[in-house]
Amino acid sequence: MNFIHLSKRFYCNKNKIINKNVLEILKDTKDKLLKSNNELISNYSELESKLLVSHVLKINDHNDQYQLFNKKVQSRIISNEEYNQLQSFIERRLNNEPINYIIGYRYFWKNKFFCNHSTLIPRPDSETIIEKIIEESKEKELKIKKILDLGTGTGCLLLSTLNEFKDSIGVGIDKSNEALIIANKNAIELSLDKRVSLLNLDWNNYDKNQISKLLSLPPSSSSSSSSSSSSSSLSSSSSSSSSSSSSSSSSSSSSSSSSSSSSSSSSNINNEKFDLVISNPPYISNEEFKYLNPIVTEWEPKTALIADENGLKDYKSIASFLNENKDSLLSDNCLIVFEIGKGQEKDIQSIMENEYSFKYIGYKKDLNSIIRCLVFMKK
């Protein structure tokens, strides 16, 4: 990794008073980001400078940000502490660290989601999955009451879907307890913790007891009685997990669970089968990974990105997992919705239809007109 270090002159001696207002600091920040050799940083220096300055000043509301950067507002002087924190953020960004790891969140669909180095950063392409689920449910008049998210990461797909289907509950699984902690934090933040349960499970290495647990998890009468205790339950279980992590990862050696408080509205669908399975698994081949921007390759969890067999290994594993447990896990009209990589649609359709006899339903393209998700149904 090639590190870029800011000169010490960028940092402020604690005894020296910074006499610059926000607009001046904003210009300084933009000028420093413009010098990056990474076009994804220099080309977006104006936007990113605003994000960094706003984060340092603890201003997240868009209306407040507008007032902050309005040229008429000249009174806000940045403190020494804020200035030095901003310089450390700039240095991290110039070292290609994703800005969403620096500020700690990313907006996805309709909400803000916390993220860190244990999870992939939510991306707009993945919103295609939510759009397609809504389309299919309306077209087929499907009742989606129970959702399974394979490789939940931040929980952005599962929690966004739960928000669209108000009477549904869900289970998110991931190999990484660190990722599950973030998903749990997001569930609490969105007031969805009573409708979701999280389980440390590997679709490549599991036992039948875990399948029973999948069905009985949300909500669990033995679960924590508050969101704060639910979070601490995840924290304690993560101490025994490995340091590798993923938003959509596929291997783990241990299992643990965290489930939310019971609610009368969802308890009636305990032990019912899943009506919807969603997954954004690793799908980048080892060869493709070499050509990605260092913002991705040097910082985001590789186990959440790379899959063997030319990016198809986890689709095969998930198809096998679902096929082996379809009678116990999947309802008769269960939808299975995958995010996929560019050009993978024919291979994945063949895996699901020819090798495991799931019915192909359709696809949806992302904003770049790339087929980004495929839909299947249990036959």
Disulfide bonds with the S-S distance in Angstrom:
none
